[in-house]
Amino acid sequence: MTTHVTLEDALSNVDLLEELPLPDQQPCIEPPPSSIMYQANFDTNFEDRNAFVTGIARYIEQATVHSSMNEMLEEGHEYAVMLYTWRSCSRAIPQVKCNEQPNRVEIYEKTVEVLEPEVTKLMKFMYFQRKAIERFCSEVKRLCHAERRKDFVSEAYLLTLGKFINMFAVLDELKNMKCSVKNDHSAYKRSGTLPRSPLPGNICVDYYENKMYLTPSEKHMLLKVMGFGLYLMDGNVSNIYKLDAKKRINLSKIDKFFKQLQVVPLFGDMQIELARYIKTSAHYEENKSKWTCTQSSISPQYNICEQMVQIRDDHIRFISELARYSNSEVVTGSGLDSQKSDEEYRELFDLALRGLQLLSKWSAHVMEVYSWKLVHPTDKFCNKDCPGTAEEYERATRYNLVCIYTDSPRYF
């Protein structure tokens, strides 16, 4: 009698064969294979520069300079975090009330013991500041050499110098804004001043005008370098208005940029008004009429309601184009393994870049609105819902924002 076996039973019987022990009486002398994990890292900071021994020596030298300058920028960021997170220790230390106090010597000793680590941090910061200024001055002098002017200078090198100026601006503002540093170290005066030297060019103006940036931090860095660069150049040796007359720089463009974007994030939740760099320059008073950004006015950049229409249009247009490409991929059946032409890859690259730029643009709008409102808090006269006893942070955030769905939205 023939027994009928279903397909499921046959497959289950085959699966049971895997559990069948088959001893071969042979010892296992092969060790288990060790796992290898590969992680690609494209941020090598020019570590592979020595491999290009057949290249031109000056390019290897420039890569070495880039590497060391990037390391100093990272160290400067660490000091910026230190200043930003600084909290006062001196307010918690008991003070000596009179010279006849019996335990005054002990209080002095304990005060020194508590503040010594904090003083050491500031001493290291002072040494770093001196080293960074010397390095920046040496790079500018090397760049301004007569023979160097005839040679090619990469934009990456000039942009790195711009990042140095941005680092100086951020550290200088953090040092001035943090009262806790002054309270803890009232006996220590700030050492080192920033150099007043010419800038390598108008690369930041060109980058900003042509939107050659991706993240909001890169956009705001370009603006801070413009403002702080003008402050550095305008002095006894150099006059920015004479440079503008000779068309070495374009102050009207910078004035237009600062008019459109008045306040930018500095570090963390701290902000800075770009017009401050202009107002504190040496020759501002006699040339005040040339600037419109220093006049008190509200820029439409900080009224996000006016930006919503454009944001929705850009979003719909990009999503439609992205959906059109996705649908064409499904219909044609092409996937990752399909070969595309250079033009098709270029279209994909431009589409992805445009999407990232839109996300960056929208994020920058939110950051700029928030920064402007922190600098311009409301009061009970501008907003009837704001009580007179409200804290400054409440006046800048809670009572400084209104619902955008009202009939007549207002922004204070």
C-alpha positions in Angstrom: 0.0 0.0 0.0 1.5 3.3 -1.1 1.7 6.0 1.5 1.0 9.6 0.3 3.2 12.2 1.9 2.3 15.8 1.5 4.8 18.4 0.4 4.7 20.1 3.8 5.6 16.9 5.6 8.4 16.2 3.1 9.9 19.6 3.7 9.7 19.2 7.5 11.4 15.9 7.2 14.2 17.5 5.2 14.6 20.2 7.8 15.0 17.6 10.5 18.1 16.3 8.8 19.9 19.5 9.9 19.6 18.3 13.5 21.0 14.8 12.7 24.5 14.4 14.3 27.2 13.2 12.0 30.3 12.6 14.1 33.4 12.1 12.0 35.8 11.4 14.9 38.1 14.2 13.7 39.3 16.9 16.1 38.4 20.5 15.2 41.8 22.3 14.9 40.5 25.3 12.9 39.9 28.4 15.1 36.6 30.3 14.7 36.9 33.2 12.2 37.4 36.7 13.7 35.0 39.4 12.6 36.4 42.4 10.8 34.5 45.6 10.9 35.2 48.3 8.3 34.1 51.9 8.9 34.8 54.5 6.2 36.0 57.9 7.5 36.2 60.7 5.0 37.1 63.3 7.6 40.8 62.5 7.6 42.0 66.1 8.1 44.6 65.6 5.3 46.3 62.7 7.0 46.9 61.1 3.6 48.9 64.1 2.4 52.3 62.3 2.7 51.2 59.7 0.2 51.2 62.1 -2.7 55.0 62.4 -2.9 54.9 62.8 -6.6 52.8 66.0 -6.4 53.9 69.5 -6.1 55.5 70.2 -2.7 53.6 73.4 -2.1 50.3 71.5 -2.2 51.6 69.1 0.4 52.7 72.1 2.5 49.2 73.7 2.1 47.6 70.4 3.3 49.8 70.4 6.3 48.8 74.0 7.1 45.1 73.1 6.7 45.5 70.2 9.1 47.1 72.2 11.8 44.6 75.0 11.5 41.7 72.6 11.7 43.1 71.3 14.9 43.3 74.8 16.3 39.7 75.4 15.3 38.6 72.3 17.2 40.5 73.5 20.2 38.9 76.9 19.9 35.4 75.2 19.9 36.3 73.4 23.1 37.2 76.8 24.8 33.9 78.2 23.4 32.0 75.4 25.2 34.0 76.1 28.3 33.1 79.8 28.3 29.5 79.1 27.4 29.0 76.6 30.3 30.9 78.6 32.8 29.2 79.1 36.2 30.3 81.4 38.9 32.1 80.0 41.9 32.9 83.2 43.7 29.3 83.9 44.7 29.3 80.7 46.8 32.5 81.5 48.6 32.2 83.3 52.0 33.7 86.7 52.0 36.0 88.3 54.6 34.0 91.0 56.4 36.9 92.8 58.1 40.7 92.6 58.5 40.3 91.6 62.2 38.3 88.5 61.3 40.1 85.5 63.0 39.6 83.0 60.2 40.3 85.4 57.3 43.6 83.6 56.5 41.8 80.3 56.2 39.1 81.8 54.0 41.8 83.2 51.7 43.5 79.9 51.5 40.3 78.0 50.7 39.3 80.6 48.1 42.6 80.1 46.3 42.2 76.4 46.5 38.7 76.6 45.0 39.5 79.1 42.3 42.9 77.7 41.2 41.5 75.1 38.8 39.2 77.8 37.2 42.2 80.2 36.9 44.2 77.5 35.3 41.5 77.0 32.7 41.5 80.7 31.8 45.3 80.8 31.7 45.3 78.0 29.2 42.6 79.9 27.2 44.8 83.0 27.3 47.8 81.0 25.9 45.6 79.5 23.2 44.4 83.0 22.3 47.9 84.3 21.9 49.0 81.2 19.9 45.9 81.5 17.6 46.5 85.2 17.0 50.1 84.6 16.2 49.2 81.8 13.8 46.5 83.9 12.1 48.9 86.9 11.7 51.6 84.7 10.3 49.2 83.2 7.7 48.0 86.7 6.7 51.6 88.0 6.3 52.5 84.9 4.3 49.4 85.5 2.1 50.2 89.2 1.6 53.8 88.5 0.5 54.7 90.0 -2.9 55.7 86.7 -4.4 52.7 84.9 -2.9 50.2 87.3 -4.6 51.3 85.9 -8.0 50.6 82.3 -6.9 47.3 80.4 -6.8 45.5 80.5 -3.5 42.8 77.9 -2.9 39.3 78.9 -1.7 39.5 76.3 1.0 42.5 78.0 2.5 40.8 81.4 2.4 37.6 79.9 3.9 39.7 78.4 6.7 41.1 81.8 7.5 37.5 83.0 7.6 36.7 80.3 10.1 39.5 81.6 12.3 38.0 85.1 12.2 34.6 83.6 13.2 36.3 81.7 16.1 37.8 85.0 17.3 34.5 86.7 17.1 32.7 84.0 19.0 35.3 83.7 21.8 35.5 87.5 22.2 31.8 87.8 22.5 31.5 84.9 24.9 34.3 86.3 27.0 32.5 89.7 27.2 29.0 88.3 27.8 29.9 86.0 30.6 29.8 88.0 33.8 30.6 84.9 35.8 34.1 84.9 34.4 34.6 88.5 35.4 33.2 87.8 38.9 35.4 84.7 39.4 38.6 86.4 38.1 38.2 90.1 38.8 41.9 90.2 39.6 42.8 89.0 36.1 42.4 91.4 33.2 41.8 90.1 29.8 45.0 89.7 27.9 45.7 89.8 24.2 43.9 91.8 21.6 42.7 90.8 18.1 44.9 91.9 15.2 43.8 94.6 12.8 45.1 93.1 9.6 43.7 93.0 6.1 41.4 90.2 5.1 42.4 87.7 2.3 39.5 88.7 0.1 35.8 88.9 -0.4 35.3 85.2 -0.5 32.6 85.3 2.3 30.6 87.9 0.4 30.8 85.7 -2.8 29.8 82.6 -0.9 26.9 84.2 0.8 25.7 86.0 -2.3 25.8 82.8 -4.4 24.3 80.7 -1.5 27.4 78.5 -1.5 26.6 77.1 2.0 24.5 74.2 3.2 23.9 74.3 6.9 22.5 77.3 8.9 25.8 77.5 10.9 27.8 77.9 7.7 25.4 80.7 6.5 25.7 82.6 9.9 29.5 82.1 10.0 29.8 83.9 6.7 27.9 86.9 8.0 29.8 87.0 11.3 33.1 86.9 9.3 32.0 89.8 7.2 31.1 92.0 10.2 34.0 91.1 12.3 36.4 91.4 9.4 35.2 95.0 8.7 35.7 95.8 12.4 39.3 94.4 12.2 40.2 96.3 9.0 38.8 99.7 10.0 41.5 101.4 12.0 44.4 103.8 11.9 46.3 101.8 9.3 43.3 100.8 7.1 40.0 102.6 6.3 37.2 100.4 4.9 35.5 103.4 3.3 38.7 104.1 1.3 38.8 100.5 0.3 35.2 100.7 -0.8 36.0 103.8 -2.9 38.8 101.8 -4.6 36.3 98.9 -5.1 38.5 96.6 -3.1 35.4 95.7 -1.0 31.7 96.2 -1.5 30.1 97.8 1.6 26.7 98.2 -0.1 26.4 94.5 -0.5 27.3 93.9 3.1 24.9 96.6 4.2 22.1 94.8 2.2 22.9 91.5 3.8 22.9 93.0 7.3 19.7 94.8 6.6 18.0 91.5 5.6 19.4 89.5 8.5 20.0 91.7 11.5 20.5 89.1 14.3 22.3 85.7 14.0 23.0 83.0 16.5 26.4 83.3 18.2 26.9 80.2 20.3 24.3 78.0 21.9 21.3 80.3 22.9 23.4 83.5 22.6 22.9 85.9 19.7 24.6 88.9 18.2 23.4 91.9 16.2 25.5 92.2 13.1 25.2 96.0 13.1 27.2 96.1 16.3 30.4 95.4 14.3 29.6 98.4 12.1 28.7 100.7 15.0 31.9 99.9 16.9 34.3 100.4 14.0 36.7 103.3 14.0 35.3 105.5 11.2 31.6 104.8 11.7 30.5 108.2 13.0 31.7 110.2 10.1 30.2 107.6 7.6 27.0 106.8 9.5 24.8 107.9 6.5 26.2 105.2 4.3 24.6 102.4 6.4 21.0 101.4 6.5 21.4 98.3 8.6 22.3 100.3 11.7 18.9 102.1 11.7 16.2 100.6 13.9 13.7 98.7 11.8 12.0 95.3 11.7 13.2 93.1 8.9 10.6 90.9 7.2 13.0 88.0 7.6 11.8 87.6 11.2 8.1 87.6 10.4 7.8 83.9 9.6 4.2 84.4 8.4 5.5 86.2 5.3 7.8 83.2 4.7 5.1 80.5 5.0 3.7 81.0 1.5 7.1 80.6 -0.1 7.9 77.7 2.2 4.7 75.8 1.2 5.3 76.5 -2.5 8.9 75.2 -2.3 7.8 72.1 -0.4 5.0 71.2 -2.9 7.3 71.8 -5.9 10.1 69.6 -4.5 7.8 66.8 -3.3 6.1 66.7 -6.7 9.5 66.4 -8.4 10.6 63.8 -5.9 7.4 61.8 -6.4 7.8 62.0 -10.2 11.2 60.5 -10.0 10.1 57.8 -7.6 7.2 56.9 -9.9 9.4 56.7 -12.9 11.7 54.3 -11.1 8.8 52.0 -10.2 7.4 52.0 -13.7 10.6 51.4 -15.5 11.7 48.8 -12.9 15.2 50.3 -12.6 16.8 50.0 -9.2 20.2 50.4 -7.6 21.8 47.9 -9.9 20.8 49.7 -13.1 23.4 51.8 -14.9 22.6 55.4 -15.5 24.3 58.1 -17.6 26.3 60.9 -16.1 23.5 63.4 -16.8 21.0 61.2 -14.9 23.4 60.9 -11.9 23.8 64.7 -12.1 20.1 65.2 -11.9 19.9 62.9 -8.9 22.7 64.8 -7.2 21.0 68.2 -7.9 17.7 66.9 -6.6 19.3 65.6 -3.3 21.3 68.9 -2.9 18.2 71.0 -3.5 16.3 69.0 -0.8 19.1 69.5 1.7 19.2 73.2 0.9 15.5 73.5 1.4 15.7 71.8 4.8 18.6 74.0 5.8 16.7 77.2 4.6 13.6 76.3 6.7 15.7 75.5 9.7 17.6 78.8 9.4 14.3 80.7 9.3 13.2 79.2 12.6 16.6 79.9 14.2 16.7 83.5 12.9 13.2 84.2 14.2 14.1 82.8 17.6 17.3 84.7 17.8 15.7 88.0 16.8 13.0 87.6 19.4 15.5 86.9 22.2 17.2 90.2 21.3 13.9 92.1 21.0 11.7 91.1 24.0 8.2 92.5 24.2 6.6 94.5 27.0 3.2 95.3 28.4 2.9 98.2 26.1 3.3 96.1 22.9 1.5 93.1 24.2 -1.5 93.6 26.5 -1.2 89.9 27.6 2.3 90.5 28.9 2.3 91.3 32.7 4.6 93.9 34.0 6.2 91.3 36.3 7.2 88.9 33.5 10.8 87.8 33.4 13.0 88.8 30.5 13.0 85.3 29.0 9.2 85.2 29.2 9.0 88.5 27.4 11.3 87.2 24.7 9.6 83.8 24.2 6.2 83.2 25.9 4.7 86.7 25.3 6.7 87.4 22.2 4.9 84.8 20.0 1.3 84.9 18.9 -0.8 82.3 17.1 -0.3 82.5 13.3 -3.9 81.2 12.8 -5.5 84.4 14.0 -7.2 86.8 11.5 -4.5 89.4 12.0 -1.3 87.8 13.1 1.1 90.0 15.0 4.8 89.6 15.9 6.3 91.8 18.5 
